[in-house]
Amino acid sequence: MRNGLIAALLASAALTLPPAAWAEPAAGGADAPAGAPGGYTVADADQAATLLADRIVTTADNRLLAEGAVEVYWKQNRLTAHRVIYDQNTETLTIEGPIRLVEPGQTGSVIVADQAELSRDLQNGVMVGARMVMARELQLAANRIDRKDGRITTLTEVVASSCRICASDPTPLWEIRARKITHDNETKQLHFEGAQFRVMGVPLVWLPKLRMPDPTVSRMSGLLRPSFRTTSSLGAGLKLPYFIALGPSADLTVTPYLSSSYTRTLGLRYRQAFDNGTINAEGALSSDSIRKGENRGYLFADGTFKLPSDYTLGLQLKVVSDPSYLLNYGITEDDRLWSGVTLEKVHRNEMIWLRAGNTHSIRSGESNSTEPMLSGDFSWTRVIRPAVIGGEATIDWSVHAHRRASDMTVDGIEDADTVSDGRDTLRTSFVAGWRRQWLLSGGVLAAMQTELAGDAVMVRQDENWADHTLRALPTVGVELRWPWVATSGRASQVIEPIAQLVWSPDNLKQVANEDSLLTEFDEGNLFSFSRYPGGDAREEGLRANLGLSWTRHDASGWSLGVTAGRVVRLTDTDQFPTGSGLSGRRSDWLIAAHLTTAEGLTLSNRALFDNDFGFSRDELRLAFAGDKYQIAAGYLWMDASETEGRLTDTSELLLETGWTWTEGWRSTLSTRYDFTAERAARATVGLEYANECMSVDLSLSRRFTSSSTVKPETDFGLSVQLAGFGATSTSRKTTGGSATRVCRY
């Protein structure tokens, strides 16, 4: 396209000039041909160019000369040169430099040359002392550039690099020297012959042939960035991913992985996009020295599709050959793999949700036959605003079912969890609720809320529970809120005391509890009718939910809020276990606070403690996102609870940080430390460097935990990527910006 553009610019330049431009006689004394500008018509306006020069003349031998600050504009393209000569007899262009051609509309290329001799349409010709910059990234300096058929550009004795080159120190950080580079403008590929890769002027690798995409390519078949990985179990290894484009909407990545301690692994990733969804599948097949004589591997696949009537279908598959494979190869730390299907539909007043599948556990000590791994859930929720009684009504219908693979009707000795090893359950629930608010005098908000919950439960293979159970629980509640608002300067404050009185019978039939063993007590459910997460258990009795909140908003961008509350019951229903914060007639005190600043700091804390300030739970979260520093930290404390499966106290710290030392250099640190066990579960340190032409990512991690299937392991990783090949540049991925070489003259 470049040749055609310049030809149109030069060939039509004289036609776009006014007649006065032909008034100056040529050096030989002949006048310009009288009909020279006559070929221009209105139909040629779209292809017309603008030619500017200090002097434009024609000669008797059919030559057009433009010299002195020559500039040619055509659409978005611009050509500048010292002198341009067009010979109509030979249909050749002689251009004297310095020459500069800018083509933002094509490949974002810029060509600079000393001189050029090209055909009229610029489809063929030679440019001497030329340099090409593609997409503002890749620079190619050559002694000679040959153009052929407007498609093939051949550069001879060429140096390619995306690093900034300074006159005082012309050696770039990296460069590829080649005897010849051929660029195909249709396939967008660069073919190197006799290529030599150098770092800081030192030759490292020589390749007879090399093919790479130009900077305008977003996806093309070829090698991707290799990565080096060393682990204590597999030794030093190298991954060489190869990308295969299977059309505009599908691709396949094949990744061989070889290591010194013997592993032969072939990884695959397949992706495809459809008009209504996407699918993604990845997996690997390995033969290694960790489990000699065995074929190991994994397969993860997922898909999402839009269906008629605003439904969304989700598919997921996760399978693995053995419990330690995912950790050995650094794929994921997930130890419960769910495979199944989801279906959902969300509207303003309606939600339909379905999830069905099987969970496969690779967690040490957990059985796939005695746990409810096969399960399904369905939920339909509708919101109605009745005109007669006002307020808002909700209707919720849900179904839950799960199955254990075991056929035993009693608890076996392997797990000893007091639950029948083969218990299967089916429950369908119907919950109808209504709530309405009134504004009373003095700004008091009053609300009334009612709810009726009904369950039908079927249990199989458990002698401790009835086969069929029908039950219902009505609940009534009243609520008073009295918000106080005050404004002082640029800040506003809101204090809101809340009192809620809730009653429901305390004679609800009990059923096998599968989904409500773990309870949460926080500011989000302080004023809920039930603090159980599922429908197998429901809160009963007469209780008062009391709370007080204070919030301050400042115009400068920071806010501070505190919420305190407690649940008081008429009698102890003995529903909640010790350590949950909800046991007894009076629950623990709940204190929750949060702070947010305009500088990016977020701090929150939630604590549960009794009257003697004995803490049963405390959760602290800290996050800060600045230009140079980022941190995300969390601390969790929980008392031991045998009912909830915690035989010892929980005290853990989670920390993730990142900081930019200077322009281009960045470090990361993440760890999870168990204070109860007095050891770290995992620690990772990373170092990243990025400049205008390359990025380097170095990581070191250590997993300290062990089990019957995995041992503690150290992992070292290194990856390097050069900018300028392919449209996705990694030179700017470092937070805080990449370093740029500064030239000193």
N, C-alpha and C positions, 0 to 999 in steps of 0.2 A: 504493500500500500504506500510505503514511503516514496518509492520511485514515481508512482502515478501522481502523487500529490505535488512533488516538486516540479514534475514536467508540466502539470497544469498551471502551476504558478508562473514558471518562466515563459512557457509558450504563449500564455494569454496576457502577459504583463503589458506588452505594447498595445494590445487591443483595448486595455482599460484606461490608457492614458488619454488626456485631451489632445486635440490636434496640435496645440502649441508645443507639445513635447517633441514633435518632429521638426520643429523649425530650425534647430541647430544643425548645420551641415556637418558631414563627416570630415575626417582629417584629409581625405583625398579630394575634397571639394565637391563631391556629388551630393545632390539633394536626396532627401529621403523619398522613397516611393510614395506617390500620392495616394495610392489605395491601401496603404499598410493597415490603417485602422478600420477598414471597411468591413472586415469579416465579423465584427462583433454584433451580436443581436441580443434582444431582451431575453431570449431563451437561454443564453449563456450566463445569465446573471448569477445563478447559483454556483457556477464553477469559476466565476471571475476571481481574480487575485488583485492584490494591491502591491505595486512595486515602488519603492522609494530608493532614490540614489542621488548622489551629488551631481551625476552627469549620466545622461542616457542618449546614445546616438546609434544610428544605423549606417552601414557602409554599402557601397555599390556592389560588393561581392556577397550580398545577402547575409550579413552578420549584424547581430544586435549586441551592443556593448553597453553594459551598465557598470559603473565604477564609482568608488568613493562611498563608504558606509552604506552598502547595498542591503536593503531589508525587503523581504517578500513575505506577505501575510496571506494565508489562505485558510479560511475557517479558523480552527484553533492552532494551526501550525505556523511556525515562524522560522525563516531562513535568513541568516546574516552572513555576509562575505565581503571581501574587499573589492572583488571584481568578478563579473559573470559575463561570459561570451557565448552566444548561441550562433552556431554555423548552420544555416538552413540547408546548404548544399550537402554536407555530411551528416546533418541531423545529430550533431554532438554538442555537448555543453562542456565548456572549460571553466572551472570555478577556482579562483585563487583566494587563499585564506588570509587570515584565519577564518575558517568556515565553522558555523554553528547551526545545527538543525534541531529544533525542539518540536517533539510530537506528543503532546499530552493526550491526544485523542486516540492514539493507537496502542502503544505499549508503554507509554511514559518514558520513551527513550530520548536521549540527547546524544548527538554525534558531533564531535569536534575533529577537524582535519586541517592539514596544511594546504592541500590542494586536491582537486578531483577532476577526472575526465569521464564523463558519463554520456550515455545515449540520450536522445531527446526525451524519451519516456522514463529515463533513469532505471530501466529494467536491467541494464548491463553497464559495467564500468568499473573504474578503479578509484579508490581514495587512498592517499598517501599520508603517512604520519597521523593516523586517525586514532581516536579514542571514543568508545561507546559507553554510555551510562544507561543501564536498563532499570526502569522503575525506581530510580533514585537510590538504588542499592548496589547492583553489581556493575563494576567498572572493568572494561576490557580495553587495554592499550595495545595497539598493533602497529607494525611497520607498514602494513598494507591491508586494505579492505577491498574485497572483490564482491560485486553484486551480480547476480545471475537470475534472470527471469522474474525479478521483483520478489522472489521468495527466499532464495538462498543467499546468506551473507557469510563469506569466508574471510576469516582473519588469520593473517600469517605472522609468525613470530610474535606471539601474544602473551600478555600477562593479565590474569583475571583475579580480582579481589573485591570484596565489599568494604574493606577497611579504608579509612581516610589516609591519604598519602600526602606527606608534607614535602616541600621542596628542600628543606634543610635536612630531612631524614627520609629519603624516598623508600625505605624498606618497610613494607606493611607488616602487621602482626601475622597475617597468613596470606599466601598467594598461590595460585596455580599457574605455572609457566607451561606453555604448550607450543609445539611446532605449528599446530593449526587448530583453530576452533571454527566449527561450522554451525551457524544458527539457521534453523528452519522456521520461517515465520508462520507457517501453517500448523505444524506440529508443536511449536513452541518449545523446541528442545535444543540443547547445546551439546555438540559432539566434539570431544577433545581427542586429539591425536598427539602421542608423545608427551603426556601430561606428567608434570613433576610438582608434587605438593610440598610447599616450603612453609616453615614457621620461623619468623624473625630472620629470614634469609637462609635458613639451614634446610637443605633438602632432606625430607623424611621418607616420602613414598614416591615411586615412579610407576606409572600405569601406561601401557601402550595405547589403551583406548578407555574412554570414560564418557558416559552419557548422563546429563543432568537437565532438569527442567529450568526454563528461564524464570525470572522473578514474577512474571504475570500469571504463572500456572497455579491454580488452587488445588488441583488433584490430578495426578498422572501416575501411571504404573512406574515403579522403580524402588530402589532401596531407600528406607527411611533412616533416621538417626540411630546408629548403633549405641548400645549401652553396655558398660562393664559392670559386673556384679560379682562380689566375693562373699561367701557365707562360710561359717564354720563347719557346716555339714556337707556342702557341695564344692567348696573351694572356689578358685577363680574361674569366672565364666564370662562368655560374651554372647549377647543377643543381637541378631542381625535381622530386623524386620524388613519384609519386602511387601510393598503395597501394590495391589492389582486392581485397577479400575475396571469394573464390569458394566460400564455404561454410566449415564448421568445420575442414576439413582441407586446404584449398588456397588459394593467394593468388597474385597477380600484381602486380609493381611496375614501373611505367613511368616512366623518368627521362629527360626531355628535357635536353640539355646544349647551351647556346649560348655562344659566345665572340666577343670583339671581333676576333680575327685570323681569323675565319671557320672555324667548325666547326658543323656541324649533325649532332648525334648523338642517337640514340634508344637508350637502354639498357632492357633488359628482364630481369626476374628472376622465375622461376616456381618455386614450391615446392608440394609435395603430400606428405601423410603417408597411408600405408596401414596396415592392420592389421599387416602384416608387414614394413614398411620405409618408406623415404622416397626422394624424388627431388628434385633441385635443379638448375635450369638458369639460367644467366645469360649475357648477351651484349649486344652493341651493334652498331649499323650507323652508319657515319660518312661524311660528305663534308666534307673540310677543305682548307685551303690548303697542308698539308704535302706531300701527294701529289695535286696537282690533277688533276681528271678521273677519279679512281679512287674506287670504292666500297670502303671499308675496314670491318673489323669483326672480331669474335671470338665464339666460342661455347664456354663451359665447362659441362659437365653431369656430374653424378655421382648415383649411387643405391646404396642398401644395402638388402638384403632378407634376411630370415630364411627359410630353406628347411627342409623336413622333414629329420629325422635330424640336427639341430643344424648344418646347413651354413649358411654366410653367403655370399651372392652380392654382389659389388661391381661396379659399372659406372662407367666414366669416359670422357669425351670432351673433348678439348681441341684446338681448331682456331683458326687466326688467319690473317688475310688477307695480312699481310706481317711481316717481322722486327721492325720498329720500332713497330708499333701498340701493343703492351702497355706499352712504356715511355713513348710519347708521351702516353698517357691514364692513366698511373699505376696500372695494374691489377696487374701483378706483374713481378718481375725474372726469373722463370723463363725459361730459354732452351732448355730441352728439354721438349717437351710430349708426355706419354704418354697414349694412348687405348687402352682395352682392358677386359678383364674379369678379376676375381679370384674365387676360390672357396676357402673355408677351413673347416676343422672342427678344433676343438681339444678334446681330452679329456685326462684325467689321464695316460693311457698311450698316447695316439695323437694324431698331428697329420697332417692332409691339407691341402696348400696348392697352389694352382694360380694362375698369372699368365700371361696371354697378351695381346699387344697390339702396337702400333706406336708408336715414338717419332719425333716430328718435331722436328728441330733448327732453331732460328733463331739459333744461335750463329755469329758471324762466323768464316769459314774452315772450317766443318765441313760436310761434304757429306752429304745424305740418301740418296745413291745408293751411296756407297762405305763407309758405316758400317752395322753390323748393326742396323738400326732395327726390323725386324720380328722379334720374339722371343717365346719361350714357355718357361715353367718349370713343372715339376710335382715335388712332393716328398711322399713318404709315410714317416712315421717311427713306429716302434712300440717301446715299452719293455717288456721281459719280465724277470721275476725268477725264474729257474729254481730249482726247489726242490732239485735234485740237487747241482749244483755251487755254488749260492749266487751272490751278487753280483747284478749288473744287466747285462742284455744289451740292445743296441739294434740295430734293423734299419732301414736307411734306403735307400729306392729313389727315385732322382731322374732326371728327363729334362730336358734343355736343348736348345733348337733356336733358331737365328737365321738370318736370310736378308738378304742385301744386294740392293738393286735392280739393281745393275750386273751385266752378263753377262761382264765381263772376267775372264780367268784369270791375269793378271799385275798387278803394281802399276803404276798410271798415274803420270804426271808431276805431276798436280794436287796430290796429297797426299804422295807419296814417303815412305810410312810402312813400306815393306818388306812390306806385307800385300797380298795379291791383292785387287783392287777388287771382285771378285764372289764372294769366298769365302763359302760357306754351310756350316753345321755342324750336325750332330745328334749328341748324346751321351746315352747312358743309363748310369747308374752304380748300383752296388749295394754298400753298405757295411754290414758286420756287425761289431759290436764287443761286447766283454765286459770288465767291470771288477769286481774284488772287493777288499775291504780286510780287514786283520787288525790286531788290537791286540796288540802284543808287550809284553814286560816293559819296565818303565821308561817306559811311556807312548808308545812309538814306534808310529806308524801305518805299516803296510806295505801296499802295493797292487800288484796285478798287472793289466795291461791288454793286451788283444790286439785286433787289427783286421785285417780282410781287405776290401780295396777292389778292385772290378772295374769296368772301363769298356769300353764298346763305342762307338767313334767313327766317324762317317761324314763325310767332307769332300768338297765339290763345288767345282769351278771354282777350284782352286789346284794348280798344277803342283809345288809344293814339298812337298806332303804326300800320303801314300797315301790312296786312296779309303776304305779300311776299316782299322780298327785295333782289335785286342783286346788288353787288357793287364790285369794283376792285380798288386797290391802288398800283401804281408802285413807287418804291423808288430807288434812285441812291445815292451812296456815294463814296467819295475819302478820303484817309487817308494817313498821313505822320507820321512816327516815326523816331526819331533820337537818338538811344541809345549811351551814352557815357560810356565807361568802363575805370576804373582806378584801379591800384593795388598798395597797400602801405603795405609793410611788409607782414604780414600773412592775410591781409584783402583785399577784393575787393569791389568796389563800382560801381553801375550802376545808371546813371541818364538818364531818357528817357522822353523827351517832346513828346506829341502826339496831333495832330490836325486832326479832322475829320469833313468834310463838308457833310451834308446829305440834300437831297431835295426829297420831295414828295408833290403832290397836296394837297391843303387845302379845297377841296370840297367833301370829302368822305361822302357818305350817312350815317346818323346816324341810329343805330338800338338799341333795348332795351339792356341796359348794365347790364349783370348779373354776369360776371366773371372778370371784370376789375375795380371794385369799389375801391379796396385797392391797392395803388401803392407803390413801393419801389424805392428809389434812393440811389444807393451805388456804390462802385468801380467795382462791378461785371457787372452792366448794364450801366455804364457811356458812353460806346461807342457802345451801342446797337441801332438798328434802331428804336425800340419801347420799352418804359419802362412800358408798360401795361403787366400785368401777363397773360391775356387771349386774345381771338380773337374778343370779342365784340367791343373793342375800339382799334384804331391804331393811332400812333403818326403821325401828319401831319406837313406840312410847311417846310420852309427852316430854318435849324438850324446848329450851329457849336458846336460840342462836344470837349471841350478843357481839357487837363489834363497834369500833370507832376508827375512822380514817381521817388523816390530815394530809393535804397536798398543797404544795407551794409551787407556783409557776412564775418564773422570772422572765422578763422581756429580753434579757441578754441571752436566753437559750437554755438555761438549766432549770431542772425541776427536782423536787424532793418530795417523797411520799412515805407515809408510815401507816400501817394497818395493824390493829390489835383486836383480838377476839377470843371468844371462848364459847363452849357448848355446855349448858347446864341441864341435867335431866331430873325429872321428878324421882325416878327410881333407877337403880343400876340394872339395865337389861342384859348385861354380860354378853354383849354382841361383839365387842371389839377386843382384840388381844392386847396384852400388856406390851408396851413399846410402840403402839400405833399412835399414841397421843390422844386417843378417843375413848379409852377405857374408863370405867367408873362413872359415878354420878356427875362428876365435873371433869371435863377434858383438860388437857394441858393448855397453858396459855399459848396462843399463836401470835407471834410478832413478825411482821414482814415489812421490809423497808427497801426503797429503791432510790437511786440517785443517777441523774442523767445530765451531762454537761454539753455545751456546744462544741467543746474541744474534742469530743469523741469518747469520753469516759462514761461507762455504764457500770454501776455497782448495785448489787441486790443481795439481800440476805433474808432467809426465812428460818425461824427457830421455833421449837416446841419445848416448853419447860414447865415444871410443876410449881407448886407454891413455894417450895424450898429452892427454887432455881436449879433443880436437877434437870439437865438437858437430855431429852430423849432423841431429838433430831436437830440438826443444824445444817443448813446448806448455804454456802457463800459463793457468789459468782462475780467475777470482775472481768471487764473487757475494755480495751482501749485501742482505738484505731487512729494513729497519727500519721504524719507524712514519713517519719523515719522509724517510729517504733510502733509495734502492734503486740498486744498481749491478750490472751484469753485464759483465765484461770478459774478453777472451781474446787471447792473443798466440801466434803460430805462426811457428816457424822451421824450414825444411827446405832441405837442400842440393839443388843442381841435380841432376837425374837424367834423362838423355836417354831411358832405357828407360821410365821412368814418365811421360814427356811434359813434364818441367820443364826447360826450357833454361836458366833462370836460377834463382838462389836465391829462396826464398820467405820474406818477412818481413812479416807483416801484423798489425795491431792492430784488434780489434773492440771497440767500447765502446758500452754503452747505460746511461744513467743517468736517474734521476728524483728530484726532491727537492721537498718541500713547504716553501715559504718561510714561510707563515703560514696560518692557517685559511682554506681555500678557494682559495689560490693554489698552483699547482704548475707546475714546469718540467721539460722532458725534453730530453735530448741523446743522439744516437746518431751514430756515425761508423765508417767502415772505412778505415783508412789503410794504404797500401802503401809500406813503407820502401824496398823495392828500386826502385820507380818514383819514389819521393819525391813522392807525391801522394796525396790522399784519393780513394777510389773514390766515396764518398757521405757526406754529412753532413746531419743533420736536427736542427732546433731546434723545440721546441714550448712553448707557454704555455697553461695551462688555468686557468679561474676558474669556480667553482661556488658558489652559495649556495642558500638554501631555495627560490628561485623561478626560477632560470635557470642555464644553463651556457654558457660560451664556450670554444671550442677554436680556437687559432691555431697554425699550423704553417708552417715555412719549411724547404725542403730543396733540396739541390744535388747533382746527379749529375755527377761530373767525368769519367767514362770516356766514350770515344767509339769508334766503329767506322765501317765503310763505310756502315752503315745508320742510325746514330743519332749525334746530337751531344750535347755536354754541355747540361744543362737545369736551370733553376731553377723550383721549384714553390712557390707560396704558397697556403695554404688557410685558410678561415675558416668556422666554423659556429656557430650560436647556437640554443639550444633553450630554450623556456619550459616550466616545470613546471606541472602542473595540468590538462593536456589529454591524456587517455589514461592508462592505468594504469602505463605504464613511465616512471618518473621518472628524469631524467638529472641532477638537481640534486645527487646524491650519488655520482656516478661518480668524482670526484676522490679519489685515494688520500689518506688522512689526514683525510677528512671535509670537508663543505661549510661555508662561512661562514654564519652566521645573524645577522641584524640585531639589535643590542642597543638596546633602548629606554631612554632616559634621561629621568627625570622630575624 
